[in-house]
């Protein structure tokens, strides 16, 4: 049986979107959503970052991000920065992490109609970097959760054995 697919981040899955309100801090600045922080990360200019942080919406932040003085290493660091910001979102907001975990093994595809074939997929084509990041983060949370459960079982067993002996 094939894994289910979540192929757009709207409706009940809107929380997967970088536009979803989920306050995070990045390099000492508080941002209203991952999209704000990601757009600000495009530049090293603090004044531009602060302007993006104070923008009224993720869409406005995206517009401002198109106008910044782009950092020289942007193309080589943007995927890792996105990974860090998305992981921070789901680490800080336990309710969102629980919802991400509730997607189980569904394939997550940032499907879109605006032809973003780098972060998502459009008309069945694209690299889907955002979807892959979300699935990797989900797997990481599951592994850490299982490790904690296993450690807890081992510790209980050890305590029980030490009480016997």
C-alpha positions as CSV (number, residue, x, y, z in Angstrom):
1,X,0.0,0.0,0.0
2,X,1.3,3.5,-0.9
3,X,1.9,6.1,1.8
4,X,-0.8,8.8,1.8
5,X,0.2,12.2,0.3
6,X,-0.5,15.7,1.6
7,X,0.1,17.7,-1.5
8,X,-0.8,21.2,-0.4
9,X,-0.4,23.2,2.8
10,X,-3.9,24.6,3.1
11,X,-6.9,23.9,5.2
12,X,-6.1,21.4,8.0
13,X,-2.5,21.3,6.8
14,X,-2.0,25.1,6.7
15,X,0.3,24.7,9.8
16,X,2.9,23.2,7.5
17,X,3.2,26.4,5.5
18,X,6.0,28.9,6.3
19,X,3.3,31.6,6.2
20,X,1.6,30.0,9.2
21,X,1.8,32.3,12.3
22,X,4.4,30.7,14.5
23,X,6.7,33.1,16.3
24,X,10.4,32.2,16.3
25,X,13.7,33.9,17.1
26,X,16.5,33.9,14.7
27,X,19.8,35.6,15.4
28,X,18.4,37.7,18.2
29,X,15.3,38.9,16.3
30,X,11.7,37.7,16.8
31,X,9.8,36.9,13.7
32,X,6.0,36.3,13.3
33,X,6.5,33.3,11.0
34,X,9.2,31.2,9.4
35,X,8.7,33.1,6.1
36,X,9.7,36.4,7.8
37,X,12.8,34.8,9.3
38,X,13.8,33.1,6.0
39,X,13.5,36.3,4.0
40,X,15.5,38.2,6.7
41,X,18.2,35.5,6.5
42,X,18.9,36.5,2.9
43,X,20.9,39.5,4.1
44,X,23.5,40.3,6.8
45,X,22.1,43.9,7.1
46,X,20.5,44.2,10.5
47,X,18.3,47.1,9.4
48,X,16.9,45.1,6.5
49,X,16.3,42.1,8.9
50,X,14.4,44.4,11.3
51,X,12.3,45.9,8.5
52,X,11.3,42.4,7.4
53,X,10.6,41.3,11.0
54,X,8.2,44.2,11.4
55,X,6.4,43.6,8.1
56,X,2.6,43.0,8.5
57,X,2.4,39.6,6.8
58,X,4.4,36.8,5.5
59,X,3.6,38.0,1.9
60,X,4.9,41.4,2.7
61,X,8.0,39.9,4.2
62,X,8.5,37.9,1.0
63,X,8.2,41.1,-1.0
64,X,10.8,42.8,1.2
65,X,13.1,39.8,0.9
66,X,13.2,40.3,-2.9
67,X,14.6,43.8,-2.3
68,X,17.4,43.1,0.2
69,X,21.2,43.1,-0.5
70,X,21.6,39.4,-1.0
71,X,24.3,37.8,1.0
72,X,27.1,36.3,-1.1
73,X,26.7,32.8,0.1
74,X,22.9,32.7,-0.1
75,X,22.6,30.0,-2.8
76,X,24.9,27.6,-0.8
77,X,23.2,28.2,2.6
78,X,19.5,28.7,1.9
79,X,18.4,25.1,2.2
80,X,20.2,24.6,5.5
81,X,18.8,27.9,6.9
82,X,15.3,26.8,5.9
83,X,15.9,23.5,7.7
84,X,17.0,25.3,10.8
85,X,14.0,27.7,10.8
86,X,11.4,25.0,10.1
87,X,12.9,22.8,12.8
88,X,12.9,25.7,15.3
89,X,9.2,26.3,14.5
90,X,8.3,22.7,15.4
91,X,10.6,22.6,18.4
92,X,9.3,25.8,19.9
93,X,5.6,25.1,19.2
94,X,4.7,21.7,20.7
95,X,1.2,21.9,19.4
96,X,2.5,22.2,15.8
97,X,5.1,19.4,16.4
98,X,2.2,17.1,17.5
99,X,0.3,18.0,14.4
100,X,3.4,17.3,12.2
101,X,3.8,13.9,14.0
102,X,0.1,13.2,13.3
103,X,0.8,13.2,9.6
104,X,2.5,9.9,10.3
105,X,4.3,8.6,7.2
106,X,2.4,10.8,4.7
107,X,4.5,12.2,1.9
108,X,4.5,16.0,2.3
109,X,4.5,18.0,-0.9
110,X,4.5,21.7,-1.0
111,X,2.2,21.8,-4.0
112,X,1.6,25.2,-5.5
113,X,0.3,27.1,-8.5
114,X,2.9,29.8,-8.5
115,X,5.6,27.7,-10.2
116,X,7.9,27.2,-7.2
117,X,9.6,24.1,-8.3
118,X,12.5,24.5,-5.9
119,X,10.8,24.5,-2.5
120,X,7.7,22.7,-3.8
121,X,6.1,21.1,-6.8
122,X,3.9,22.5,-9.5
123,X,2.1,20.3,-12.0
124,X,3.9,17.3,-10.7
125,X,7.4,18.8,-11.2
126,X,9.8,20.1,-8.7
127,X,12.4,19.4,-6.1
128,X,10.1,19.8,-3.1
129,X,12.8,20.9,-0.7
130,X,10.3,22.2,1.9
131,X,8.4,18.9,1.9
132,X,11.6,16.9,2.2
133,X,12.7,19.1,5.1
134,X,9.4,18.7,6.9
135,X,9.6,14.9,6.4
136,X,13.2,14.8,7.7
137,X,12.3,16.9,10.8
138,X,9.2,14.6,11.4
139,X,11.5,11.6,11.3
140,X,14.0,13.2,13.6
141,X,11.3,14.0,16.2
142,X,10.0,10.4,16.0
143,X,13.5,8.9,16.4
144,X,14.2,11.2,19.5
145,X,10.8,10.3,20.9
146,X,11.5,6.6,20.5
147,X,15.0,7.0,22.0
148,X,13.5,8.7,25.1
149,X,10.9,5.9,25.4
150,X,13.7,3.3,25.2
151,X,15.9,5.1,27.6
152,X,13.0,5.4,30.1
153,X,12.3,1.7,29.8
154,X,16.0,0.8,30.4
155,X,16.2,3.2,33.3
156,X,13.1,1.7,34.9
157,X,14.4,-1.8,34.4
158,X,17.8,-0.8,35.9
159,X,16.1,0.8,39.0
160,X,14.0,-2.3,39.4
161,X,17.0,-4.6,39.2
162,X,19.0,-2.5,41.6
163,X,16.2,-2.7,44.2
164,X,16.2,-6.5,43.9
165,X,19.9,-6.8,44.4
